[in-house]
Amino acid sequence: MTIILYANCQGGIGLLPFFRGVWPTVKFYHNYVENEIPPDEELHDCELFVYQPSKFSVDIVKKLKPECTIVSFPYLYDDGTFSVHNGTGGFAVIDKLLEEGKDVLKMFDEGTIDFDLDNRQQRSIEILKRKEEMCTIKISDYIEKNRNVPLFFTHNHPTMFLVLELTNRIFKHLGVGVIETGIIGWNIGTHLDQFGFCHFPISKEKSIKAGSMLNLDKYSRKRQVKCFHGSSGDLENFYVVDDAITKLRIANYIEKKNNDESTKSTLCTTLPETEP
């Protein structure tokens, strides 16, 4: 039986271990890598194809046999997880403040920047709902009802709370038993998922009291560290979000923006005039 999971890292890191617990021979391909498209012979023999839609998936689905079971699930994204992060809306907030002539870094130190996280999160949910219209599996309702739960490590890396819910919805659709697991839980004061990703390096009770069960970077009022336990057992930083890191991102963005504008201005003043 040929089973293919075609997705981004949300499938490869999140869903795949659970899938292989049911179907040990499931094949995985990244849906954003052109040279990782499943070979035609596997597609022709495929009996279950689970995928996230991508620019390559339309042509791939056409190659599947009519009796193949096809299940699609959406790309998960939350722009309201971090104040600023590559590809997120936080820099639009910075742009607006700069246009108003504000001292952004001073405002950051004073804690007076509104990064509009709640509205950014809501927009992400609305976009997800539109994407779900073309997918077999829906998940936006779970995200909407569980905003007080840490559902994302980064803007596009879901925690195991969300991954497990998504997996169980796929399994329910396929008639496979849902997963009841103790993998996700509080362990020695740290929340661990099945790969050792952890966050909130204090007790569950203190985390809830401190508000860190909410969005992981509510303007980074406190240091929040997430770590990855490598296969060697060594503890190393996976992702660190604190005031210094966030401020550095903003400072680098402003510097690049100023350099780009300076270069553009120089070009405009040095280019020769041409006849109309």
N, C-alpha and C positions, 0 to 999 in steps of 0.2 A: 504493500500500500504506500503510494507516494503522497506525502503531505509536505506542503511548502508554506513557510511563514515568510512573507515579503514585507519588510517594514524598516523603519529607521531604528536607532538605538533603543527606542521605547519598546520595540518588539524584541530586539536582540538581547538586551540586558534585562528587560522586564518580563516579557511574556515567555520567551524561549525556555527558561528552566522549568516553568510549570508545564509547558507543552510537552517537553521531553519526559516529564514524569508520567504522561499519559501515552505519548507516541515517541518512543526513544529514537526513532530514525528520522524524525522531522528535519527537513532541510531549511536552512535560513539563508536569505539573501537580503542585502541592504537595498532599499528602494530608491536611494539617491545616488547610487554608483552605477554609471552606465555599463561598465564591464562586469557587473555582478548580476546581470539579468539571467534568470534561470534558463538553462538550455532547453531547446524545443522538445527533446525527447522526454525530459522530466515533466514539462508542461502538458504534453500529450497524454502522459500516463497518470497525471495528478488526479487524485480523488478528493482531496481537501486543500483548498487554496485560501489562506487567511492573509489579508493584506491591508496596508494603509495606502490609499490612493496617492499616486505621484505622477509626474509627467511621463513615466515609462509604463505605468500600470495599465493604461487603456489598451495598448497593443498587446500586452502580455495576456490579459484576460481573454482576448479574442482567440488565443491559441489553445485555451482549455477546452476539453471535450464537454459536450452538452450535459453529461451526467455528473460532472465534477461539482462538488459542493463549494460554493464561493461565499466567503464571509469577509466583509470590509469593516474597518473601524477607523475613526478619525485621528488625525495628528493632534496631540495634546499640547496646549500652550497656555501660559498664564503671564500676561504682561504686568500683572500686579504683584508678582512675587518679590521682585527687587526694585529698589528705587532707580538705579541705573545699571544696565547690563547691555552688552553688545546686542544690537538688533531690537532693543525694547524702546518703549515710549518715553523713558525717563529723560533722554537727551532733548526731546521736544520741549519738556519743561525748562531745561537749561537754556535752550535757544530763546524761549519767550522772555526769560529773565534777563538775558544778555541784551535782547532788543530793547528792553525797558531801561537799560543802563544800570542794572543792579550789580552789586558786588557779590557774585554767586558764592565764592568760597567763604566769604565772611558770613553770608546767610547760612551756609551749611554748618559752619562752626557754631552759630547761634541756634541752630535747630529750627529755623523759620521757613524752610522750603517745603511747600506742599507738593509732593511728587504725584499726587492724584492717583494713588494706588487703587483705591476702591473703584473708581470709574474705569481705570485701565483694566482691572480684573473683569468688570462687568462687560466691557467691550470684547474682551477675549472670549467670554462665555457666549455672547451673541454671535460672534464669528464662528465659534465651535458649533452652535446650533445650526447655522447655515450649512456648514460642512457635513453635519450629520444627516442632512436631508438626502445625501447621496450614499450613505453608509448603512450597513445592516445593523450595526451596534451603536447605541446611543449611550452617552456617558455624562452629558452636560448637566443633567438633573442631579447626579450625585455630587458633582463639583459645586453646584449652586447651593445644595443643602448642607454641605460640609465645609463651609468657608472658615470655620474655626479649627480645622484640622490641617496640619502641614501636608499638602498634597503635592507640592513641587519642591525639588532640591534647587533647581534653577528654572528659568522661564520655560524650558522645554524638556526638563528631566523630571518626570513624576516620581514621587516617593512610592513605597510599596503599598501604602494605603490605597492609592489610586490604581496602581498596577494590578493589585489583587482583585479589586472590584471589576476592573476591565476584563481580567482573565475569567472571572466567574460569570460575567455576562456573556462572554463568548462561549464558555463551556455550557451554560444553561441553554443557549440557542442551539448548540449541537447535541444536547441531551447527555452531556458528560457531567458526572457528579461534581458539585462545587467543592472548592478547596477550603477545608477547615484547618488552619495551621497556627501553631504557636510561634512561627518564625518572627512575626511582627510583634514586638512587645518591648517593654522597658527592661533593660538588662544592665545591672550595675550602674543605674543612673543615666544610661545612655540609650537612646532609641536606635535599635539596629534593624536593618532589613536583611534579607537573605544573603546579600553580598557583603555585609559589613558596613554599608554606608550608615553613618550615624549623624545625629545632630542633637542640639539641646544638651550640652555636656553638664547638666545638673539634673536633679530629680524631676520626675514628672510633675509632682505637686508644685515645686518651685517654678518650673517652666510655665505651667498654667497661670500661676499667680503673677509671674513677671510679664505675662502676655505673649511669650514667645511661641505659644501654640498657634498664634495668628500668623499672618504673612511673615516669612522669615526675615525680611528686611524692612520692617516698618520704620524706615528712615534710620535704621541701625542705631537705636538708642542704647543698645547693649552689644557686647561682643558675642557673635554667634559663629561657632566653628563647626564645620562638618569634616569628617575625616574618612579615610578609606583604609581598611585593613588589607594590606597586600597579601598575596598568597604565601609570602615568606613569614607572615605574622607581624611584620614591622608596621608600626603606626605612622602614617604619613599624611600630610595635609592633602585633602581632596579639593576642598573649596573653603575659602575663608572669607567671611563677610563681616567687616567691622568698619568703624568710622574712617580709619586711615586708608583702607582699600577703596572704599566708596569715594572718598575725597580725591584720591589719586586718579581714579577713573575720570572724575569730573575735570580735574586740573589738566589731564592729558588731552581730554576732548576740547577744552577751551583753547589750549595751546595749538592744537592741530587746526582748529577752526580759524584762529588768528593768523597762523602761517599760510593757510589756504587763501584767506582774504587778502593778505599782504602780497602773495604771489600773483593773484588775479589783478590787483591794483597796479603792480609793477608792469605786468604785461600790457595792461590797457594804456599805460603812459608811454611805453616804449615802442609799441607797434606803429609802423608808419601809416599815415592816412592814405586811403585808396580813393580812386575816382568812383563816384556813384554809378 
